[in-house]
Amino acid sequence: MDGDLGDFLRSRRARIRPEEVGLPSHGRRRVPGLRREEVAQLAGVSVDYYVRVEQGRGPSVSDAVLDAIARVLRLDETEHSHLRALARPRRPRGRTATPAPRVRPGVRTLLDGMDRALAVVINHRMDVLAWNALADAVFHYARTTPEERNVPRHLFLDPTASDFYPEWHAVAVQCVAHLRVLAGRHADDRALTSLVGELSLKSEDFRRLWADHPVAECAYGVKRVQHPVAGLLTFPYETLAVTADPEQTLLVYTPEPGSETAERLALLGSWTSPVAAERR
């Protein structure tokens, strides 16, 4: 994903008005926001050095310089970390095939033990690797292929996704923002690069959102889905790291106790066999 560093810095320059950082706003500007020379001045580096940083052709950038640029561009913590990842990409690991991700038996047992919440394990490409029975009852993972069990691919390429997610646009923006973070951390992952290329080619919505360069973690929140049988379901969710497998995340959707969603989910679960979910 060559050019991501420059795209990211240009997008962040564009959102800051000169007067916000004490610079005069008069005069004709070809682009919105701060010019490169203005960022360089405020960050305390030469214009040539900043240009080389933005173009990704300079030497390893120091923490001090990255911190100064982040301060000038008013990056939040996630954006600051993303800047570091883009400025210092991992080296490619060669052409050896990446083994298929495996979910440990202990994690699968944990999933199966959750009978009041939806629980899934996803990887750094947002592939769904494992799930419990309630998650299958809502998302129907066992009926899909491994390629279809990918969150962004489902959101942008499945024509039913906009009906399934009543707040589809907000979910899509959040998904792309998180995928940006993951792509920055795993710049050497060819499968992830291929996924971004596929979505960019096949989905105009994805191309537009990706070009905006949103960056945000999706650690917790609330998601709503329109289930064809159970109706509207509202789930607060939390993400938990699988410490022994750093590229895997446990995602748990837990309805509020006594809520309409909890009642509907209990009914839906009573129709679902605990062994309904496919075991990969």
C-alpha positions in Angstrom: 0.0 0.0 0.0 2.6 2.5 -1.2 1.8 6.1 -0.7 -0.3 5.6 2.5 2.0 7.8 4.6 1.7 10.7 2.2 -2.1 10.3 1.8 -2.5 10.2 5.5 -0.4 13.3 6.2 -2.1 15.2 3.4 -5.5 14.3 4.7 -4.6 15.6 8.1 -3.0 18.8 6.8 -6.2 19.5 4.9 -8.4 19.5 8.0 -6.6 22.2 9.9 -7.2 25.9 9.0 -4.1 28.1 9.2 -5.8 30.5 11.8 -6.2 27.5 14.1 -2.5 27.3 14.6 -1.8 31.0 14.6 -0.9 31.5 10.9 -2.4 34.1 8.6 -5.2 32.8 6.5 -5.1 35.4 3.7 -3.8 34.7 0.3 -4.7 32.2 -2.4 -4.3 28.6 -1.5 -4.4 25.7 -4.0 -5.2 23.1 -1.4 -7.2 23.3 1.8 -5.6 23.3 5.2 -1.9 23.7 6.0 0.9 23.8 3.4 3.9 21.5 3.7 6.2 24.4 4.5 3.8 25.5 7.3 3.8 22.0 8.9 7.6 22.0 8.6 7.9 25.4 10.3 5.6 24.5 13.1 7.3 21.1 13.7 10.7 22.7 13.7 12.2 20.8 10.7 13.3 21.9 7.3 10.8 22.0 4.4 13.0 19.5 2.5 13.1 17.1 5.4 9.3 17.2 5.9 8.7 16.7 2.1 10.9 13.7 2.2 9.0 12.3 5.2 5.6 12.9 3.5 6.9 11.2 0.3 8.2 8.3 2.3 11.7 8.6 0.9 13.7 9.8 3.8 15.7 7.8 6.4 14.2 6.4 9.5 12.3 9.3 11.2 13.0 9.9 14.8 10.4 9.8 17.6 10.9 13.5 18.2 10.1 14.4 14.6 7.0 12.2 14.5 5.8 13.5 17.8 6.2 17.1 16.5 4.3 16.4 13.3 1.6 14.7 15.4 1.3 17.7 17.6 1.1 20.2 14.7 -1.6 18.0 12.9 -3.4 17.5 16.2 -3.5 13.7 15.9 -5.2 11.7 18.5 -3.6 8.7 20.1 -4.7 6.2 17.5 -3.7 8.5 14.6 -0.3 9.1 16.3 0.3 5.3 16.5 -0.9 5.0 12.9 1.6 7.6 11.8 4.4 5.7 13.5 3.3 2.5 11.8 3.3 4.1 8.4 6.6 5.9 8.9 8.3 2.6 10.0 6.6 -0.2 8.0 7.6 -3.8 8.7 10.0 -5.4 6.3 8.4 -8.0 4.0 8.8 -11.5 5.4 9.5 -13.1 2.0 7.4 -15.4 -0.1 6.7 -18.2 2.3 3.0 -19.0 2.6 1.2 -17.8 5.7 -0.2 -20.8 7.6 -4.0 -20.9 8.0 -4.9 -19.2 11.4 -6.0 -21.6 14.1 -8.0 -20.9 17.2 -6.8 -22.7 20.2 -9.2 -25.3 21.8 -9.3 -23.3 25.0 -10.6 -20.3 23.2 -13.2 -22.4 21.5 -14.3 -23.8 24.8 -14.6 -20.2 26.1 -16.8 -19.3 23.1 -19.1 -22.2 23.7 -19.5 -21.3 27.3 -21.0 -18.0 26.5 -24.8 -18.7 26.3 -26.1 -15.2 26.7 -23.8 -13.3 24.4 -22.6 -13.5 20.8 -18.9 -14.2 20.6 -16.5 -14.5 17.7 -12.8 -14.6 17.1 -11.4 -12.4 14.3 -7.9 -11.9 13.0 -6.0 -8.8 11.8 -7.6 -9.0 8.4 -11.1 -9.0 10.1 -11.7 -12.6 9.0 -14.1 -14.4 11.4 -12.2 -17.5 12.5 -14.6 -19.0 15.1 -17.9 -18.3 16.7 -20.5 -19.6 19.2 -24.0 -20.8 18.6 -25.7 -17.5 19.3 -23.4 -15.6 16.9 -24.2 -18.2 14.2 -27.9 -17.7 14.9 -27.6 -14.0 14.2 -24.9 -13.8 11.6 -25.2 -17.3 9.9 -21.5 -17.9 9.6 -21.8 -21.7 9.2 -23.8 -21.1 5.9 -21.0 -19.0 4.3 -17.6 -19.8 2.9 -14.4 -18.7 4.6 -13.9 -15.9 2.1 -17.4 -14.6 2.9 -16.7 -14.6 6.6 -14.7 -11.4 6.4 -16.3 -8.3 7.9 -15.4 -5.6 5.3 -16.0 -8.0 2.4 -19.5 -8.7 3.8 -20.2 -5.0 4.4 -19.2 -3.8 1.0 -19.8 -6.7 -1.4 -22.9 -8.4 0.0 -26.0 -6.7 -1.3 -28.0 -7.6 1.8 -25.6 -5.9 4.2 -27.3 -2.5 4.0 -30.6 -4.1 5.1 -28.9 -6.1 7.8 -27.2 -3.0 9.3 -29.8 -0.2 9.7 -26.9 2.2 10.3 -24.9 0.8 7.5 -23.0 4.0 6.6 -21.8 4.5 10.2 -20.8 0.8 10.4 -18.9 1.1 7.1 -17.0 4.2 8.2 -16.0 2.5 11.4 -15.0 -0.7 9.6 -12.7 1.2 7.1 -11.2 3.3 9.9 -10.3 0.1 11.8 -9.0 -1.6 8.6 -6.7 1.5 8.1 -5.2 0.9 11.5 -4.7 -2.8 10.8 -3.2 -2.1 7.4 -0.7 0.3 8.9 0.3 -2.2 11.5 0.6 -5.1 9.0 2.0 -3.3 5.9 3.9 -6.5 5.0 0.7 -8.7 4.9 0.1 -9.5 1.3 -3.3 -11.0 1.9 -4.4 -7.8 3.7 -3.1 -5.7 0.8 -5.0 -8.0 -1.6 -8.2 -7.5 0.4 -7.9 -3.8 0.2 -7.3 -4.0 -3.5 -10.3 -6.3 -4.1 -12.6 -4.0 -2.1 -11.3 -0.9 -3.9 -11.9 -2.5 -7.3 -15.4 -3.8 -6.6 -16.9 -1.2 -4.3 -17.3 2.5 -5.0 -18.4 3.1 -1.4 -15.2 1.5 -0.1 -13.0 3.4 -2.5 -14.5 6.7 -1.4 -14.2 5.9 2.3 -10.7 4.5 2.0 -9.6 7.7 0.2 -10.8 9.8 3.1 -8.2 7.9 5.3 -10.3 7.6 8.5 -8.3 6.0 11.4 -9.9 4.7 14.5 -9.8 1.7 16.8 -13.0 -0.3 17.3 -12.5 -1.4 20.9 -16.0 -1.1 22.1 -19.4 0.4 21.1 -22.9 -0.5 20.1 -24.0 -2.3 17.0 -27.6 -2.7 15.7 -28.7 -5.4 13.3 -32.0 -6.2 11.6 -32.4 -9.9 12.0 -34.9 -11.4 9.5 -36.6 -13.4 12.2 -35.8 -11.8 15.6 -36.2 -8.2 14.3 -34.0 -5.3 15.5 -31.3 -6.3 17.9 -29.0 -3.9 19.8 -25.7 -5.1 21.1 -23.1 -3.3 23.2 -19.8 -4.9 22.3 -16.3 -5.2 23.7 -13.1 -6.4 22.1 -10.6 -8.5 24.1 -7.1 -9.4 23.1 -6.2 -13.1 22.8 -2.8 -12.7 24.5 -1.3 -16.0 23.3 -2.3 -15.2 19.7 -1.6 -11.5 19.2 -3.2 -11.4 15.8 -6.5 -12.6 17.1 -9.2 -10.7 18.9 -12.3 -11.9 20.9 -15.3 -9.8 20.0 -18.3 -10.2 22.4 -21.7 -8.7 21.8 -23.8 -8.7 25.1 -27.4 -7.4 25.2 -28.5 -5.3 28.2 -30.1 -7.6 30.8 -33.9 -7.5 30.6 -33.8 -5.6 27.3 -36.0 -6.5 24.3 -32.9 -7.6 22.5 -32.0 -10.0 25.4 -35.6 -11.5 25.2 -35.4 -11.9 21.5 -32.0 -13.4 21.6 -33.1 -15.9 24.3 -35.9 -17.0 22.0 -33.6 -17.2 19.0 -31.1 -19.2 21.0 -33.8 -21.7 22.1 -34.2 -22.6 18.4 -30.5 -23.0 17.9 -28.6 -26.2 18.5 -25.3 -25.7 20.4 -23.6 -27.8 17.7 -25.1 -25.7 14.9 -22.0 -23.7 14.4 -19.5 -25.3 12.1 -16.2 -26.2 13.7 -13.3 -25.4 11.5 
